[in-house]
Structure formats: C-alpha cells, structure tokens
C-alpha cells in the first residue's frame, strides 16, 4: 500500500524572507571582472561595451508634477546612453499641466492617462504592462538623473537583481530659485538609507523599537551594501525589503509580472509601503537587492511639501498594517497572465499616445 502524497502547505511571506540571503558579492565581482577595470559603483562611460546588454524602459508615475516634470524629462533626454531606451509617463489624472508636458516632450515614447485618480501603484503597473524593455527603471516624476544613470543600469541589470538607487532631496525654495543647483553632483549621504539619524526616545513605527540615545547610523555601510540584511536580518528600523524604494530602482520586468506587480490597495489606503511589499515579493522569488552608490538623483520638492508630508504620514499606519497583513500570506507567484489581462482591460479606459 503506497503512501498518500500531499501538497506542501504554502509558507507565509514573512517566513519565506528568512530563507533568502543577499550575498551579491559574487555577482558584483563577476561584473567587475569583465568591465574593463570599471568598478561596480563607478559611473559608466557611454562607450562601455556592456551598454547594450539590457533594454531599459523608464516608467514614471506622474501626478501634479508639472512644476518639475520638464526638468525630469530633460535629464532623461540628456542621458549619454548610446542605445535605445524608452520613456513611459503614466499620468494619474492630474489637473495641472502634467499631461501637456509629457505629451509635448520628445523623450517620451508613450503617454498613458488614467481615467481617474488611481494611485502610484496602479500607474506603475500600467507602465510595466506596456513597457518593452527587459529591465524597468521606476522613476518618480520629481527625480532628476545624472547623465550616466541609464548606462549604469543597462550594463549591470540581470534577471535576478534589484538595482537600488538613491535620492538627494532639494527643497522647492532651493531648486526653484537656483536651477543651476541641478548641474551639481547629487550627494549620496543625503539619502536616509545611507546616513540615518533617527530621533531618540521615539517609537519608530516600522519596527516598533525606541532608541534611548541619538544614533549616527550608516545603514548602507554598516550592512555591507545590504548583504547583512539577508535572511530577514534588521539594522534597527531597516530591513531588506524597506531598502527597495521606487523613487529610483531598476527591476527585471518579467519578475514584476510574475509576482503580479504592485498591490494597488496600498494607494487606496494611503501612502507608501507598496514598494516595500514588491521588494519583499521579489526577494522571496530569489532576487538580490544590490545598491549602486553612483546612481543618485535630485528629488525636487513641490511648493507645498510640508502639507503633502503631513497627509502622507497620516495614512502611513494604514498602509503599514496592510503590509504586515500581506506578510502573513504566501508570496505571490505565477500571476503574470492575470496581471497582463487586468492591465489590458484597464488600458481600454485610458488615453494612450502614441
């Protein structure tokens, strides 16, 4: 009499994350070995022989970014990449001149306007669905890139890596009064994932811990380029999924389709955490999260930045609760067909150019 065969029970995502390391040293060293003396964190020259290695689609979710979108698109047009890359702008029903700017700009290959406000997660999903590149570079509509970034991404991207960039925030009073500031080199240490000074005696909402004394934290350095965050490890209030920030991050398109894209429920609840959840899903699928220190963009604040932050932070507990609930469910897999079908249906209700 044979033994009965039963299917293994699905593992919750939070447990799945404990099984995956993030030692990307062999990947980065192997790349350096063939890159003609170029370091992993060095800006890539336009004539690098690896430049055509991957096709890249830049997906920009845009809502009320008319104040800065021309500058963002100009920076993409000024990229020194010698090979074709596409730029897709998805307008989340803006009421300012965001749509006009995107349609007019010659660097934009495809423009999609959603029929109503649906949030950044849906905007990125739509952009991913129409993208033709092997790698999708998610770029916020207020992020200005140095000219080497597309080549940096195209030469290093793989089917198994999440390439993380960083941001240098500029207040509206600074970049609006002195546009020449954008000609400078963005500062890596301006990103909280690099230099982090949390308030003492305050509950940190992501982890729930309280630090009794001031901390001069160095997450990127102290975790050895995020390697030590594998297997579910933490650095105080940071873990590996939280390092995946869609302001500037490059991912393999096929992997995003496989996990079903971004969870749109986050945008309905409030602000944030949809990129953290995508990061968790991709880590569970076996991808490595690898930083690129030279990939730093200027993040341009809007004129009402303080009010926007108050609104965002007010909704963050709801999106954090959603994320924690999803960690108790199995990691999503095999969702590409459903994802494409859903986005194809949504696109029938959108304005699409060309």
C-alpha positions, -999 to +999 in steps of 0.1 A: +000+000+000+015+033-011+018+064+010-005+093+003+011+123-014+000+157-001+009+191-013+032+211+009+015+239+027+022+274+014+047+293+035+038+329+047+059+356+031+075+367+063+088+331+068+099+329+032+121+360+037+140+342+064+152+317+038+168+341+014+203+356+018+215+387+000+252+380-006+257+396-040+295+398-038+300+371-065+276+390-089+293+423-085+328+409-086+320+389-117+307+420-134+339+440-125+360+412-139+346+418-174+340+455-172+375+467-183+386+479-149+353+497-141+342+495-105+306+484-096+300+519-081+317+540-108+297+560-133+297+541-166+311+557-198+288+558-228+312+537-248+313+508-223+310+476-244+284+463-219+260+492-226+237+472-249+234+443-225+198+450-214+170+470-229+155+495-204+121+511-200+118+541-177+083+541-161+073+574-145+041+576-125+030+613-126+005+632-106+006+670-103+043+672-112+040+700-138+063+721-117+093+697-122+084+672-150+101+692-177+134+691-158+130+654-151+124+647-188+152+670-199+176+650-178+164+618-194+170+633-229+205+643-218+215+607-208+247+597-226+234+562-233+241+554-269+214+527-272+177+530-273+157+532-241+120+540-238+103+565-215+067+559-204+048+585-185+016+574-168-005+605-157-026+597-127-055+621-136-035+652-129-054+686-130-023+707-137-002+707-169+015+673-163-002+657-193+006+686-216+043+685-206+045+647-211+028+647-245+049+676-258+083+663-247+102+644-274+119+620-250+085+605-241+078+574-262+044+565-247+020+585-226-009+570-207-036+590-188-057+571-163-094+578-164-095+588-127-071+591-097-059+555-090-026+559-072+011+554-079+009+516-076-016+513-105+003+539-125+035+518-122+015+487-131+001+502-163+036+514-172+051+480-166+024+463-187+031+485-218+069+485-213+090+467-239+123+467-220+138+437-202+145+460-172+121+485-158+136+516-142+109+530-119+115+568-116+094+592-096+081+622-116+102+645-094+136+627-097+163+643-119+191+619-130+228+625-138+236+616-174+253+583-167+224+565-149+207+547-178+241+533-189+248+523-153+215+504-152+217+488-187+252+474-181+245+459-147+209+447-148+201+410-148+171+387-144+179+381-108+188+416-094+170+446-080+193+476-085+187+503-059+195+540-065+193+568-040+179+604-037+192+638-027+162+659-016+161+696-026+136+720-011+114+739-035+129+772-024+163+759-035+157+743-069+131+769-080+153+799-072+185+784-084+181+759-112+218+758-116+219+736-085+209+707-106+242+709-125+260+697-093+266+661-083+239+647-060+251+637-026+248+600-017+247+608+020+216+628+017+196+596+015+183+581+048+194+546+037+230+560+038+231+585+066+203+580+092+198+600+124+166+588+140+150+608+169+158+593+203+130+583+228+105+580+199+088+549+187+100+540+152+068+530+135+082+504+111+099+482+137+083+495+169+116+500+186+127+530+206+163+542+206+173+557+240+201+578+227+209+597+194+223+574+167+246+584+138+235+555+117+251+543+084+227+516+070+244+511+037+279+509+051+271+490+083+252+463+064+280+459+039+260+470+009+228+454+023+244+419+024+239+416+061+202+422+057+197+388+042+178+360+060+154+385+075+180+404+095+175+441+105+195+472+110+175+489+137+144+502+118+156+489+084+153+455+067+160+444+032+125+450+016+125+485+030+156+493+010+136+489-022+124+524-029+106+531-062+118+567-064+147+552-083+150+514-086+155+490-116+139+456-117+135+428-143+101+432-159+094+395-160+099+392-123+074+420-116+049+404-138+054+370-121+045+384-087+016+404-100+030+439-099+023+464-072-006+459-048-030+487-057-047+485-023-019+505-008-027+536-028-064+533-018-054+532+019-028+560+020+008+565+011+038+542+009+047+505+015+037+493-019+074+494-029+084+476+003+059+448-005+071+445-040+107+443-027+096+415-003+079+396-031+110+398-053+133+388-025+111+358-019+114+350-056+152+348-052+163+382-064+192+400-049+190+436-038+221+454-049+229+491-043+245+514-069+262+542-050+268+563-081+231+562-090+218+592-071+192+616-083+179+650-072+144+648-057+126+681-063+102+690-035+068+706-045+059+741-032+035+725-006+059+698+005+052+702+042+014+698+038+019+668+015+042+651+040+016+656+068-011+640+046+012+611+036+023+603+072-013+604+083-021+575+060+011+555+067-003+534+096-030+521+073-005+510+046+019+496+072-010+475+086-017+463+050+019+453+045+020+434+078-012+415+069+003+406+035+034+392+052+012+365+067+000+353+033+021+332+009+044+350-015+026+357-048+038+337-078+025+328-113+005+360-117+018+373-150-012+362-171-037+377-147-017+408-144-015+414-181-052+407-185-062+432-158-039+459-172-051+453-208-086+458-196-077+490-177-059+504-208-092+503-228-104+530-205-072+551-207-060+578-231-029+563-247-004+581-270+010+571-294 
